Every structure is written in C-alpha cells, then in structure tokens.
C-alpha cells in the first residue's frame, strides 16, 4: 500500500492541490482555485463592476464582496487604494460607477491619510455632472455629508471656470435623484464671481423672462432658454449656442436638419450612442459620403478615442447595437445598418485596444466558451463574457503572425477564428460554440497531445474551472516538462470573482482582472520579457 494516490501530480479540480490548500479557495461552482488577494480582487471589481449578476452569484452578493475588499484595502493602504481607483477611472473601467462607489468608501476611511487621499482623488474621478450626482447618491446612502464631503462638493460647484460649470449644469440637470438646486442648497455654495451669481440664480429660480443678452459663460443657457420659448430656433441654437443633443433634444424640433448640425459638432462618445438614430433619420446613408467620412475621421482616430476615454466595450456595445438595426439596446428606433458604418466600428474597436507591433512569439488564445460565459452580461445591450473574450483575443491575435484561437469548456475545440475575421464574424463563431462545463486544463492537455509549441497561453475566462481531472497549474507544469519549459501563461478574468487560476509561486504566470484595454499591450510585453 502506498500514498501515491494522494501525492500524484494530478488532483481533481474539486479538491485543493496538496501542499497548496492554504492558498486556494473554493469557487461557487465547486472547483478550487487560487486566491488572487484583496488587491487583485480590487482591480477586477473596479474594472468590471459588480452591478450585474453572474452565472454563479447575485449582484448583491458580488457587491458585498466588493465593498468588503475596498474596506480592507483602505485599512491596509489608502494611498494604494486611491491609485487603483484612479487607474480604473481613467478610461479603463467599463464605466465610472465602480470607481465612484470605491471613492465614497475611501472617504469613509478612519485615518487622516485616507481622507486626504480622497480629497486629492475626488476631482480626478468626479469629472462630470453625472459623476457628481452619482457620487452624491452613494454618499447619502452610505455615510452622510460630513466636513470633507461638503468641502469637495462646494469645490466642484465653485469651479472657477464658470463656462465649464455652466456646461455641466445645463447638460446634466437631473441625475440619480438629485437636481442642481438640491446640490446648491445642500452645500450652501456662495458665488465667487458675477457669472457664478447669475448661474446659481438660473439653477435655483430660472429665468422668468429672457434677457436681451447673456455673458459668454451663460451663452449656452441663454440659447437653451430661447429654444424653450421658441422651438423654431432649434437650428440657430445648435449653430450659435453650440447646444449638444442632450441639451436640445428634450425641448427642440429635432428634424433631420437638426441632427445634421449636431453631427458636425458631436463628441466621440455621443456619436457612438447615436449612430442608429442618425441612420434612422437619414443623416447617415450609403450615399451620404461626406457624413460617412466625418464618422470615420472621428471613430478611427486613436488619439480621439483615447482623449474621449472610450473604452473598448463602448465601441463593442455600439457595434452590436448598430449591427442589430435597433433590435438590441435601449433605442426605440429601428434602422437598416450601413455596411460602411459597421466597418468603421470594427476598425474603431481594434484601435480602442491600442494594438502594438507583433512580438514574433507563438500565442495560444484559449477562450472560455462554457455555459457560464454566456450567462453573465455586461452593459445594457447584453454583451456576454464570451463575446468580450472573443473580441479581446482577436484584437491581440491581429497583432501576431503565429497564433491559434480555440475554445475550451470540457473540451478544447477549434472555433475557426482567424485574424482575418471581422469582430462580428468572430463573435458569431464563438457564441455558436457555447457548450459544457469549465476545464481550463484541457488547453494544456491538447497542446501536449498535439505537441503544439506555444510561447504564451492566453486564457479569457470567468475563472470558475471545476470539471477537470487536474488543475490548470498542474497541467501547465506537465506541458513545460514535455514541450516548452519556458511557456508563459496569462489568465484574464472577466467576472468579479475572488478566484485565480494562477499559482502565486509561478513566476511565468500572470493574472489580469477585468476588461482592461491595457491588457493586450501588457500581454505583448509579457511575451517579450518586458514584464
């Protein structure tokens, strides 16, 4: 009798690896995986958010975990916590809601260091009127309005640039249960100039009569008030007052000419959200070459995308919504998609990942196509983890000459995806292959069986691997022994779970959390040994 059955290198994923039990946690699917630690979990939650339920956990349970992790991080190192919040908020998170919630939790830290970190971070995270009122909503619910909250709120509403403040107060007049009047009265803000005095008066009391003219800082508000009284002035207000669609749409006469004028000055984010409406109204059409060139110039300019903090998921949502003709998303309009616009969005999606030069290494992209990857959706148009994973893998593969893209569940299947595929075609191939449970180890087992030499394995998954006869880290060790001793592994987790497939003692394995547009470039750097 021997104990080889216990010390054997292969351990079912439903059991912890012998000698590693203290480093592993049991996932909600029953499998054991490594614990990424509070800082890894913090970044995942900030980048992905926890406001959507996943296959294995309700959104309330996920958010409870998120709040607990933020509180632990604030207690251990408030400055590092602030840096993580800023990293996510600066165009990397799916939206700014998770960073704003974490910002509120940072303000609740008991130390002076935490409170000072909050004050310094506040203006870098709370950038717009919408952010401001979302912050107020969370603050009211979780902690109330103490001294530092009043200090930051007053500072935001006392922006020395009265014109910029007027723009925010006009564009976002009501959000998250708050109005500008509520905020001004809450913080007892005192005007610091005549322009601020006039602006606060408009917010709290409105204009009974339209003045003959207005200072430059209030020019947009003057035109807004004019259109309220004279809707026929819509076109003139867009041209002279430079009113955005958020400002003019609720009160103006929104005909085709109005949308044409808006298109000529529309920011990148607004353009992505309104491509369907512009098509439905005839502003965009196959014969409207000038407008199509304008759209292409806006959306295929990497610098514009970066400056506007356009996250790849923003482009992916726009692509899926537009290609559906209005069948998905929140639009009440329907349209016939224009092939040129779809092509532009696919190019914009690739650019939004900031693809870098090829490394010359061999990549194996393993996309989790198990059932759970199709359940969890991100965003209002229902992007699944499987769709996101496919887009990320394809964006990285397009930078390389030597690669393979396959799907794993309890099998390791060829998805038929190549770098020549459009995102639309690649997504269809992946979603058509959703099947089975989850076993990340099959990628290595397949590579061993077929003697496939890879420099880097990239896994795109929710990390709930449980169905295999051995753990992925054990299969990787066997692959290194039999095929490539220097093989590297990168696991990108697309759900906010406190799980990791990475052995923390393995210097050639990396764990990334979230749909981070920086991930493709980081993977390239790992392949080249720069990380």
LOTIVEX-524948 format. One record per residue (C-alpha): residue number from 0; chain; x, y, z; residue in three letters. Coordinates in nm, 3 decimals. Layout:
N
 seq mol       x       y       z type
 NUM   A       X       Y       Z  ALA
...
END
This chain:
531
 seq mol       x       y       z type
   0   A   0.000   0.000   0.000  UNK
   1   A   0.131   0.347  -0.093  UNK
   2   A   0.008   0.704  -0.081  UNK
   3   A   0.086   0.774  -0.443  UNK
   4   A  -0.286   0.835  -0.500  UNK
   5   A  -0.254   1.141  -0.275  UNK
   6   A   0.083   1.277  -0.381  UNK
   7   A   0.027   1.219  -0.755  UNK
   8   A   0.073   1.538  -0.960  UNK
   9   A  -0.286   1.523  -1.083  UNK
  10   A  -0.557   1.647  -0.849  UNK
  11   A  -0.926   1.681  -0.945  UNK
  12   A  -1.025   2.045  -0.959  UNK
  13   A  -1.293   1.978  -0.697  UNK
  14   A  -1.011   1.929  -0.444  UNK
  15   A  -0.728   2.166  -0.341  UNK
  16   A  -0.378   2.079  -0.463  UNK
  17   A  -0.186   1.903  -0.182  UNK
  18   A   0.051   2.149  -0.019  UNK
  19   A  -0.143   2.449  -0.160  UNK
  20   A  -0.466   2.426   0.039  UNK
  21   A  -0.391   2.743   0.235  UNK
  22   A  -0.352   2.940  -0.091  UNK
  23   A  -0.672   2.814  -0.252  UNK
  24   A  -1.040   2.893  -0.217  UNK
  25   A  -1.345   2.702  -0.333  UNK
  26   A  -1.536   2.874  -0.609  UNK
  27   A  -1.911   2.888  -0.629  UNK
  28   A  -1.901   2.617  -0.896  UNK
  29   A  -1.729   2.376  -0.653  UNK
  30   A  -1.380   2.390  -0.800  UNK
  31   A  -1.074   2.503  -0.605  UNK
  32   A  -0.865   2.790  -0.738  UNK
  33   A  -0.601   3.022  -0.606  UNK
  34   A  -0.694   3.333  -0.409  UNK
  35   A  -0.586   3.645  -0.603  UNK
  36   A  -0.569   3.851  -0.282  UNK
  37   A  -0.750   4.172  -0.198  UNK
  38   A  -0.553   4.390  -0.443  UNK
  39   A  -0.619   4.161  -0.736  UNK
  40   A  -0.985   4.146  -0.639  UNK
  41   A  -1.000   4.524  -0.602  UNK
  42   A  -0.876   4.583  -0.955  UNK
  43   A  -1.115   4.327  -1.100  UNK
  44   A  -1.418   4.482  -0.932  UNK
  45   A  -1.314   4.835  -1.027  UNK
  46   A  -1.265   4.743  -1.392  UNK
  47   A  -1.564   4.512  -1.437  UNK
  48   A  -1.810   4.637  -1.178  UNK
  49   A  -2.045   4.420  -0.973  UNK
  50   A  -2.383   4.569  -1.068  UNK
  51   A  -2.476   4.270  -1.286  UNK
  52   A  -2.549   3.921  -1.157  UNK
  53   A  -2.326   3.643  -1.290  UNK
  54   A  -2.399   3.276  -1.351  UNK
  55   A  -2.273   3.180  -1.005  UNK
  56   A  -2.352   3.488  -0.792  UNK
  57   A  -2.617   3.753  -0.745  UNK
  58   A  -2.518   4.118  -0.789  UNK
  59   A  -2.591   4.187  -0.421  UNK
  60   A  -2.351   3.912  -0.315  UNK
  61   A  -2.085   4.037  -0.558  UNK
  62   A  -2.122   4.397  -0.438  UNK
  63   A  -2.099   4.289  -0.074  UNK
  64   A  -1.768   4.122  -0.161  UNK
  65   A  -1.655   4.436  -0.345  UNK
  66   A  -1.736   4.667  -0.054  UNK
  67   A  -1.560   4.436   0.193  UNK
  68   A  -1.248   4.427  -0.028  UNK
  69   A  -1.240   4.807  -0.067  UNK
  70   A  -1.272   4.850   0.307  UNK
  71   A  -0.983   4.607   0.365  UNK
  72   A  -0.767   4.788   0.110  UNK
  73   A  -0.845   5.129   0.260  UNK
  74   A  -0.749   4.996   0.602  UNK
  75   A  -0.421   4.846   0.478  UNK
  76   A  -0.307   5.114   0.234  UNK
  77   A  -0.539   5.405   0.147  UNK
  78   A  -0.290   5.565  -0.093  UNK
  79   A  -0.257   5.247  -0.299  UNK
  80   A  -0.635   5.216  -0.295  UNK
  81   A  -0.663   5.568  -0.436  UNK
  82   A  -0.413   5.481  -0.711  UNK
  83   A  -0.619   5.175  -0.807  UNK
  84   A  -0.938   5.381  -0.821  UNK
  85   A  -0.770   5.636  -1.047  UNK
  86   A  -0.625   5.363  -1.269  UNK
  87   A  -0.974   5.224  -1.328  UNK
  88   A  -1.147   5.560  -1.363  UNK
  89   A  -0.904   5.688  -1.623  UNK
  90   A  -1.076   5.521  -1.919  UNK
  91   A  -1.007   5.160  -1.818  UNK
  92   A  -1.321   5.059  -1.628  UNK
  93   A  -1.636   4.962  -1.815  UNK
  94   A  -1.795   5.272  -1.666  UNK
  95   A  -1.718   5.507  -1.379  UNK
  96   A  -1.973   5.370  -1.133  UNK
  97   A  -1.746   5.121  -0.953  UNK
  98   A  -1.465   5.379  -0.908  UNK
  99   A  -1.718   5.631  -0.774  UNK
 100   A  -1.854   5.379  -0.521  UNK
 101   A  -1.498   5.295  -0.414  UNK
 102   A  -1.424   5.668  -0.383  UNK
 103   A  -1.709   5.702  -0.134  UNK
 104   A  -1.574   5.406   0.065  UNK
 105   A  -1.229   5.570   0.064  UNK
 106   A  -1.383   5.884   0.214  UNK
 107   A  -1.511   5.666   0.499  UNK
 108   A  -1.159   5.557   0.595  UNK
 109   A  -1.080   5.637   0.957  UNK
 110   A  -0.727   5.767   0.909  UNK
 111   A  -0.624   6.115   0.803  UNK
 112   A  -0.422   5.960   0.519  UNK
 113   A  -0.739   5.805   0.377  UNK
 114   A  -0.932   6.129   0.398  UNK
 115   A  -0.652   6.326   0.236  UNK
 116   A  -0.623   6.068  -0.042  UNK
 117   A  -0.997   6.107  -0.103  UNK
 118   A  -0.976   6.487  -0.126  UNK
 119   A  -0.687   6.472  -0.373  UNK
 120   A  -0.851   6.200  -0.583  UNK
 121   A  -1.201   6.347  -0.594  UNK
 122   A  -1.165   6.591  -0.889  UNK
 123   A  -0.986   6.326  -1.097  UNK
 124   A  -1.273   6.076  -1.064  UNK
 125   A  -1.578   6.304  -1.037  UNK
 126   A  -1.536   6.482  -1.370  UNK
 127   A  -1.888   6.541  -1.499  UNK
 128   A  -2.224   6.644  -1.363  UNK
 129   A  -2.344   6.285  -1.397  UNK
 130   A  -2.048   6.161  -1.191  UNK
 131   A  -2.117   6.432  -0.932  UNK
 132   A  -2.477   6.330  -0.873  UNK
 133   A  -2.396   5.961  -0.871  UNK
 134   A  -2.135   6.038  -0.602  UNK
 135   A  -2.397   6.234  -0.405  UNK
 136   A  -2.640   5.943  -0.425  UNK
 137   A  -2.387   5.689  -0.291  UNK
 138   A  -2.263   5.932  -0.028  UNK
 139   A  -2.613   5.999   0.104  UNK
 140   A  -2.686   5.625   0.125  UNK
 141   A  -2.359   5.512   0.283  UNK
 142   A  -2.220   5.786   0.502  UNK
 143   A  -2.390   6.127   0.501  UNK
 144   A  -2.247   6.473   0.439  UNK
 145   A  -1.962   6.547   0.675  UNK
 146   A  -1.692   6.812   0.659  UNK
 147   A  -1.475   6.670   0.380  UNK
 148   A  -1.783   6.584   0.171  UNK
 149   A  -1.904   6.943   0.199  UNK
 150   A  -1.557   7.066   0.114  UNK
 151   A  -1.540   6.859  -0.206  UNK
 152   A  -1.900   6.928  -0.307  UNK
 153   A  -1.854   7.303  -0.263  UNK
 154   A  -1.529   7.296  -0.460  UNK
 155   A  -1.692   7.112  -0.750  UNK
 156   A  -1.984   7.356  -0.764  UNK
 157   A  -1.744   7.652  -0.738  UNK
 158   A  -1.537   7.564  -1.044  UNK
 159   A  -1.351   7.888  -1.129  UNK
 160   A  -1.426   7.823  -1.497  UNK
 161   A  -1.788   7.941  -1.494  UNK
 162   A  -1.839   7.848  -1.859  UNK
 163   A  -1.729   7.487  -1.798  UNK
 164   A  -1.951   7.467  -1.489  UNK
 165   A  -2.248   7.608  -1.682  UNK
 166   A  -2.196   7.340  -1.947  UNK
 167   A  -2.214   7.062  -1.686  UNK
 168   A  -2.514   7.210  -1.506  UNK
 169   A  -2.703   7.251  -1.833  UNK
 170   A  -2.610   6.912  -1.978  UNK
 171   A  -2.687   6.717  -1.659  UNK
 172   A  -2.981   6.895  -1.497  UNK
 173   A  -3.106   6.595  -1.302  UNK
 174   A  -2.942   6.263  -1.222  UNK
 175   A  -2.956   5.990  -0.954  UNK
 176   A  -3.233   6.156  -0.755  UNK
 177   A  -3.061   6.498  -0.733  UNK
 178   A  -3.103   6.828  -0.914  UNK
 179   A  -2.864   7.123  -0.926  UNK
 180   A  -3.094   7.312  -0.694  UNK
 181   A  -3.069   7.031  -0.439  UNK
 182   A  -2.689   7.037  -0.455  UNK
 183   A  -2.656   7.415  -0.422  UNK
 184   A  -2.884   7.418  -0.122  UNK
 185   A  -2.715   7.115   0.033  UNK
 186   A  -2.369   7.270   0.022  UNK
 187   A  -2.470   7.636   0.070  UNK
 188   A  -2.241   7.739  -0.215  UNK
 189   A  -2.157   8.108  -0.235  UNK
 190   A  -2.083   8.269  -0.573  UNK
 191   A  -1.722   8.368  -0.641  UNK
 192   A  -1.798   8.592  -0.940  UNK
 193   A  -2.082   8.770  -1.116  UNK
 194   A  -2.103   8.484  -1.367  UNK
 195   A  -2.139   8.232  -1.084  UNK
 196   A  -2.406   8.451  -0.923  UNK
 197   A  -2.606   8.455  -1.248  UNK
 198   A  -2.556   8.081  -1.298  UNK
 199   A  -2.675   7.994  -0.948  UNK
 200   A  -2.974   8.222  -0.993  UNK
 201   A  -3.073   8.034  -1.311  UNK
 202   A  -3.035   7.699  -1.133  UNK
 203   A  -3.244   7.790  -0.829  UNK
 204   A  -3.502   8.031  -0.974  UNK
 205   A  -3.488   8.006  -1.353  UNK
 206   A  -3.548   8.297  -1.588  UNK
 207   A  -3.897   8.441  -1.589  UNK
 208   A  -3.811   8.647  -1.894  UNK
 209   A  -3.535   8.601  -2.149  UNK
 210   A  -3.272   8.877  -2.117  UNK
 211   A  -3.155   9.063  -2.426  UNK
 212   A  -2.814   8.901  -2.399  UNK
 213   A  -2.603   8.699  -2.159  UNK
 214   A  -2.235   8.686  -2.068  UNK
 215   A  -2.021   8.438  -2.260  UNK
 216   A  -2.021   8.195  -1.966  UNK
 217   A  -2.402   8.168  -1.988  UNK
 218   A  -2.435   8.174  -2.366  UNK
 219   A  -2.546   7.811  -2.391  UNK
 220   A  -2.804   7.860  -2.116  UNK
 221   A  -2.937   8.169  -2.296  UNK
 222   A  -2.990   7.970  -2.615  UNK
 223   A  -3.144   7.683  -2.420  UNK
 224   A  -3.396   7.922  -2.264  UNK
 225   A  -3.471   8.074  -2.603  UNK
 226   A  -3.548   7.735  -2.757  UNK
 227   A  -3.779   7.656  -2.464  UNK
 228   A  -3.975   7.966  -2.562  UNK
 229   A  -3.923   7.940  -2.940  UNK
 230   A  -3.867   7.578  -3.054  UNK
 231   A  -3.835   7.703  -3.411  UNK
 232   A  -3.495   7.846  -3.311  UNK
 233   A  -3.353   7.495  -3.274  UNK
 234   A  -3.119   7.510  -3.573  UNK
 235   A  -2.988   7.852  -3.481  UNK
 236   A  -2.932   7.740  -3.120  UNK
 237   A  -2.725   7.443  -3.231  UNK
 238   A  -2.509   7.663  -3.455  UNK
 239   A  -2.479   7.976  -3.242  UNK
 240   A  -2.521   7.830  -2.895  UNK
 241   A  -2.340   7.503  -2.964  UNK
 242   A  -2.604   7.306  -2.774  UNK
 243   A  -2.542   6.932  -2.751  UNK
 244   A  -2.808   6.672  -2.827  UNK
 245   A  -2.862   6.613  -2.452  UNK
 246   A  -2.945   6.982  -2.410  UNK
 247   A  -3.155   7.040  -2.719  UNK
 248   A  -3.339   6.711  -2.776  UNK
 249   A  -3.591   6.743  -2.489  UNK
 250   A  -3.706   7.091  -2.597  UNK
 251   A  -3.619   7.143  -2.965  UNK
 252   A  -3.764   7.050  -3.302  UNK
 253   A  -3.546   6.750  -3.380  UNK
 254   A  -3.576   6.712  -3.756  UNK
 255   A  -3.314   6.579  -3.997  UNK
 256   A  -3.150   6.920  -4.032  UNK
 257   A  -3.110   6.948  -3.653  UNK
 258   A  -2.937   6.610  -3.636  UNK
 259   A  -2.715   6.703  -3.929  UNK
 260   A  -2.599   7.011  -3.739  UNK
 261   A  -2.545   6.807  -3.424  UNK
 262   A  -2.336   6.553  -3.615  UNK
 263   A  -2.096   6.826  -3.724  UNK
 264   A  -2.003   6.903  -3.362  UNK
 265   A  -2.084   6.575  -3.189  UNK
 266   A  -1.825   6.431  -2.946  UNK
 267   A  -1.698   6.076  -2.996  UNK
 268   A  -1.899   5.920  -2.711  UNK
 269   A  -2.224   6.080  -2.823  UNK
 270   A  -2.158   5.974  -3.182  UNK
 271   A  -2.120   5.610  -3.076  UNK
 272   A  -2.451   5.625  -2.890  UNK
 273   A  -2.642   5.793  -3.174  UNK
 274   A  -2.528   5.613  -3.488  UNK
 275   A  -2.857   5.427  -3.505  UNK
 276   A  -3.067   5.742  -3.470  UNK
 277   A  -2.859   5.922  -3.732  UNK
 278   A  -2.915   5.631  -3.971  UNK
 279   A  -3.288   5.607  -3.897  UNK
 280   A  -3.328   5.980  -3.967  UNK
 281   A  -3.137   5.961  -4.293  UNK
 282   A  -2.843   6.171  -4.178  UNK
 283   A  -2.623   5.868  -4.241  UNK
 284   A  -2.674   5.670  -4.560  UNK
 285   A  -2.472   5.485  -4.819  UNK
 286   A  -2.496   5.792  -5.043  UNK
 287   A  -2.401   6.039  -4.768  UNK
 288   A  -2.027   6.015  -4.834  UNK
 289   A  -1.937   6.340  -4.660  UNK
 290   A  -2.106   6.234  -4.336  UNK
 291   A  -1.955   5.887  -4.353  UNK
 292   A  -1.610   6.041  -4.391  UNK
 293   A  -1.679   6.254  -4.085  UNK
 294   A  -1.780   5.947  -3.883  UNK
 295   A  -1.470   5.760  -3.998  UNK
 296   A  -1.244   6.055  -3.910  UNK
 297   A  -1.392   6.063  -3.560  UNK
 298   A  -1.400   5.692  -3.480  UNK
 299   A  -1.084   5.569  -3.648  UNK
 300   A  -0.857   5.823  -3.482  UNK
 301   A  -0.672   5.659  -3.193  UNK
 302   A  -0.590   5.991  -3.028  UNK
 303   A  -0.956   6.099  -3.032  UNK
 304   A  -1.064   5.767  -2.882  UNK
 305   A  -0.805   5.792  -2.606  UNK
 306   A  -0.881   6.157  -2.526  UNK
 307   A  -1.253   6.082  -2.501  UNK
 308   A  -1.178   5.788  -2.266  UNK
 309   A  -1.357   5.549  -2.499  UNK
 310   A  -1.342   5.201  -2.352  UNK
 311   A  -1.342   4.908  -2.597  UNK
 312   A  -1.672   4.795  -2.451  UNK
 313   A  -1.826   5.129  -2.558  UNK
 314   A  -1.731   5.050  -2.917  UNK
 315   A  -1.835   4.686  -2.885  UNK
 316   A  -2.175   4.789  -2.749  UNK
 317   A  -2.215   5.038  -3.033  UNK
 318   A  -2.117   4.774  -3.288  UNK
 319   A  -2.359   4.515  -3.156  UNK
 320   A  -2.643   4.767  -3.124  UNK
 321   A  -2.587   4.917  -3.466  UNK
 322   A  -2.550   4.584  -3.646  UNK
 323   A  -2.879   4.467  -3.490  UNK
 324   A  -3.070   4.752  -3.654  UNK
 325   A  -3.216   4.853  -3.318  UNK
 326   A  -3.322   4.505  -3.207  UNK
 327   A  -3.093   4.517  -2.902  UNK
 328   A  -3.017   4.805  -2.668  UNK
 329   A  -3.241   5.083  -2.547  UNK
 330   A  -3.319   5.256  -2.876  UNK
 331   A  -3.684   5.289  -2.971  UNK
 332   A  -3.588   5.339  -3.335  UNK
 333   A  -3.509   5.078  -3.599  UNK
 334   A  -3.281   5.116  -3.898  UNK
 335   A  -3.111   4.927  -4.177  UNK
 336   A  -2.740   4.908  -4.088  UNK
 337   A  -2.498   5.066  -4.336  UNK
 338   A  -2.208   4.836  -4.418  UNK
 339   A  -1.959   5.125  -4.414  UNK
 340   A  -2.059   5.225  -4.060  UNK
 341   A  -2.022   4.867  -3.940  UNK
 342   A  -1.675   4.854  -4.097  UNK
 343   A  -1.582   5.180  -3.924  UNK
 344   A  -1.694   5.044  -3.586  UNK
 345   A  -1.494   4.725  -3.631  UNK
 346   A  -1.185   4.933  -3.709  UNK
 347   A  -1.256   5.157  -3.409  UNK
 348   A  -1.283   4.853  -3.182  UNK
 349   A  -0.941   4.731  -3.288  UNK
 350   A  -0.792   5.079  -3.239  UNK
 351   A  -0.951   5.111  -2.894  UNK
 352   A  -0.732   4.822  -2.777  UNK
 353   A  -0.424   5.017  -2.886  UNK
 354   A  -0.279   4.718  -3.069  UNK
 355   A   0.100   4.710  -3.072  UNK
 356   A   0.366   4.566  -3.304  UNK
 357   A   0.399   4.186  -3.332  UNK
 358   A   0.632   4.008  -3.092  UNK
 359   A   0.726   3.715  -3.314  UNK
 360   A   0.617   3.473  -3.039  UNK
 361   A   0.367   3.189  -3.071  UNK
 362   A   0.036   3.254  -2.893  UNK
 363   A  -0.239   3.015  -2.796  UNK
 364   A  -0.560   3.201  -2.718  UNK
 365   A  -0.798   2.983  -2.517  UNK
 366   A  -1.149   3.131  -2.496  UNK
 367   A  -1.382   3.003  -2.227  UNK
 368   A  -1.700   2.905  -2.412  UNK
 369   A  -1.868   2.722  -2.124  UNK
 370   A  -2.228   2.793  -2.035  UNK
 371   A  -2.148   3.041  -1.759  UNK
 372   A  -1.962   3.268  -2.003  UNK
 373   A  -2.281   3.329  -2.197  UNK
 374   A  -2.492   3.399  -1.889  UNK
 375   A  -2.308   3.698  -1.740  UNK
 376   A  -2.378   4.013  -1.938  UNK
 377   A  -2.201   4.347  -1.926  UNK
 378   A  -2.376   4.666  -2.023  UNK
 379   A  -2.729   4.747  -2.132  UNK
 380   A  -2.707   4.565  -2.467  UNK
 381   A  -2.622   4.227  -2.316  UNK
 382   A  -2.259   4.163  -2.405  UNK
 383   A  -2.163   3.825  -2.264  UNK
 384   A  -1.822   3.734  -2.124  UNK
 385   A  -1.784   3.502  -2.421  UNK
 386   A  -1.832   3.788  -2.665  UNK
 387   A  -1.592   4.011  -2.476  UNK
 388   A  -1.333   3.735  -2.453  UNK
 389   A  -1.352   3.674  -2.827  UNK
 390   A  -1.306   4.042  -2.905  UNK
 391   A  -1.008   4.068  -2.670  UNK
 392   A  -0.844   3.753  -2.807  UNK
 393   A  -0.894   3.859  -3.167  UNK
 394   A  -0.759   4.208  -3.101  UNK
 395   A  -0.441   4.056  -2.957  UNK
 396   A  -0.415   3.790  -3.228  UNK
 397   A  -0.439   4.052  -3.503  UNK
 398   A  -0.102   4.187  -3.388  UNK
 399   A   0.067   3.846  -3.422  UNK
 400   A   0.158   3.619  -3.711  UNK
 401   A   0.191   3.297  -3.511  UNK
 402   A  -0.118   3.212  -3.310  UNK
 403   A  -0.411   2.977  -3.258  UNK
 404   A  -0.756   3.063  -3.119  UNK
 405   A  -0.957   2.778  -2.967  UNK
 406   A  -1.247   2.744  -2.726  UNK
 407   A  -1.248   2.545  -2.405  UNK
 408   A  -1.515   2.404  -2.179  UNK
 409   A  -1.484   2.034  -2.103  UNK
 410   A  -1.330   2.002  -2.450  UNK
 411   A  -1.079   2.210  -2.646  UNK
 412   A  -1.242   2.297  -2.976  UNK
 413   A  -1.129   2.482  -3.288  UNK
 414   A  -1.360   2.783  -3.322  UNK
 415   A  -1.249   2.858  -3.678  UNK
 416   A  -1.148   3.211  -3.581  UNK
 417   A  -0.855   3.375  -3.759  UNK
 418   A  -0.706   3.724  -3.756  UNK
 419   A  -0.875   3.784  -4.091  UNK
 420   A  -1.218   3.761  -3.931  UNK
 421   A  -1.414   4.073  -3.854  UNK
 422   A  -1.520   4.112  -3.493  UNK
 423   A  -1.878   4.045  -3.596  UNK
 424   A  -1.787   3.713  -3.762  UNK
 425   A  -1.555   3.608  -3.478  UNK
 426   A  -1.821   3.679  -3.217  UNK
 427   A  -2.072   3.469  -3.407  UNK
 428   A  -1.829   3.177  -3.428  UNK
 429   A  -1.763   3.189  -3.055  UNK
 430   A  -2.123   3.231  -2.942  UNK
 431   A  -2.233   2.950  -3.175  UNK
 432   A  -1.995   2.719  -2.984  UNK
 433   A  -2.107   2.776  -2.624  UNK
 434   A  -2.120   2.438  -2.454  UNK
 435   A  -2.041   2.234  -2.145  UNK
 436   A  -1.878   2.289  -1.809  UNK
 437   A  -1.541   2.451  -1.745  UNK
 438   A  -1.198   2.291  -1.751  UNK
 439   A  -0.912   2.528  -1.832  UNK
 440   A  -0.661   2.242  -1.811  UNK
 441   A  -0.782   2.096  -2.143  UNK
 442   A  -0.586   2.364  -2.330  UNK
 443   A  -0.257   2.231  -2.197  UNK
 444   A  -0.366   1.869  -2.236  UNK
 445   A  -0.450   1.931  -2.603  UNK
 446   A  -0.120   2.112  -2.659  UNK
 447   A   0.071   1.820  -2.505  UNK
 448   A  -0.116   1.561  -2.710  UNK
 449   A  -0.055   1.753  -3.035  UNK
 450   A   0.294   1.878  -2.944  UNK
 451   A   0.179   2.234  -3.004  UNK
 452   A   0.464   2.469  -2.915  UNK
 453   A   0.342   2.794  -2.760  UNK
 454   A   0.540   3.072  -2.602  UNK
 455   A   0.233   3.223  -2.436  UNK
 456   A  -0.103   3.075  -2.340  UNK
 457   A  -0.374   3.340  -2.302  UNK
 458   A  -0.692   3.237  -2.123  UNK
 459   A  -1.005   3.452  -2.139  UNK
 460   A  -1.239   3.320  -1.870  UNK
 461   A  -1.453   3.382  -1.562  UNK
 462   A  -1.209   3.152  -1.374  UNK
 463   A  -1.477   2.911  -1.248  UNK
 464   A  -1.284   2.599  -1.363  UNK
 465   A  -1.402   2.284  -1.189  UNK
 466   A  -1.457   1.995  -1.430  UNK
 467   A  -1.106   1.866  -1.490  UNK
 468   A  -0.912   1.570  -1.358  UNK
 469   A  -0.618   1.803  -1.282  UNK
 470   A  -0.571   2.170  -1.203  UNK
 471   A  -0.457   2.406  -1.480  UNK
 472   A  -0.135   2.483  -1.290  UNK
 473   A  -0.055   2.111  -1.278  UNK
 474   A  -0.127   2.069  -1.649  UNK
 475   A   0.094   2.371  -1.725  UNK
 476   A   0.380   2.215  -1.528  UNK
 477   A   0.341   1.896  -1.733  UNK
 478   A   0.336   2.097  -2.057  UNK
 479   A   0.658   2.271  -1.958  UNK
 480   A   0.820   1.937  -1.879  UNK
 481   A   0.718   1.778  -2.210  UNK
 482   A   0.704   2.063  -2.466  UNK
 483   A   0.827   2.411  -2.371  UNK
 484   A   0.993   2.465  -2.032  UNK
 485   A   0.970   2.844  -2.073  UNK
 486   A   0.600   2.862  -2.163  UNK
 487   A   0.418   3.159  -2.010  UNK
 488   A   0.053   3.174  -1.908  UNK
 489   A  -0.177   3.475  -1.884  UNK
 490   A  -0.526   3.446  -1.739  UNK
 491   A  -0.770   3.731  -1.799  UNK
 492   A  -1.069   3.704  -1.565  UNK
 493   A  -1.383   3.870  -1.699  UNK
 494   A  -1.607   3.831  -1.391  UNK
 495   A  -1.563   3.984  -1.044  UNK
 496   A  -1.485   3.663  -0.857  UNK
 497   A  -1.222   3.623  -0.588  UNK
 498   A  -1.064   3.338  -0.782  UNK
 499   A  -0.747   3.292  -0.985  UNK
 500   A  -0.607   3.012  -1.196  UNK
 501   A  -0.253   3.140  -1.135  UNK
 502   A  -0.022   2.966  -0.892  UNK
 503   A   0.120   3.263  -0.695  UNK
 504   A   0.456   3.084  -0.677  UNK
 505   A   0.484   3.057  -1.057  UNK
 506   A   0.694   3.347  -1.194  UNK
 507   A   0.585   3.273  -1.552  UNK
 508   A   0.211   3.304  -1.491  UNK
 509   A   0.010   3.627  -1.470  UNK
 510   A  -0.342   3.716  -1.365  UNK
 511   A  -0.534   4.010  -1.513  UNK
 512   A  -0.871   4.121  -1.386  UNK
 513   A  -1.137   4.280  -1.597  UNK
 514   A  -1.197   4.407  -1.944  UNK
 515   A  -0.890   4.629  -1.934  UNK
 516   A  -0.791   4.793  -2.266  UNK
 517   A  -0.434   4.788  -2.139  UNK
 518   A  -0.435   4.405  -2.127  UNK
 519   A  -0.344   4.337  -2.494  UNK
 520   A  -0.035   4.558  -2.473  UNK
 521   A   0.062   4.408  -2.136  UNK
 522   A   0.035   4.059  -2.286  UNK
 523   A   0.268   4.164  -2.568  UNK
 524   A   0.517   4.297  -2.310  UNK
 525   A   0.498   3.969  -2.115  UNK
 526   A   0.570   3.775  -2.433  UNK
 527   A   0.880   3.986  -2.495  UNK
 528   A   1.002   3.958  -2.137  UNK
 529   A   0.946   4.326  -2.058  UNK
 530   A   0.727   4.241  -1.757  UNK
END
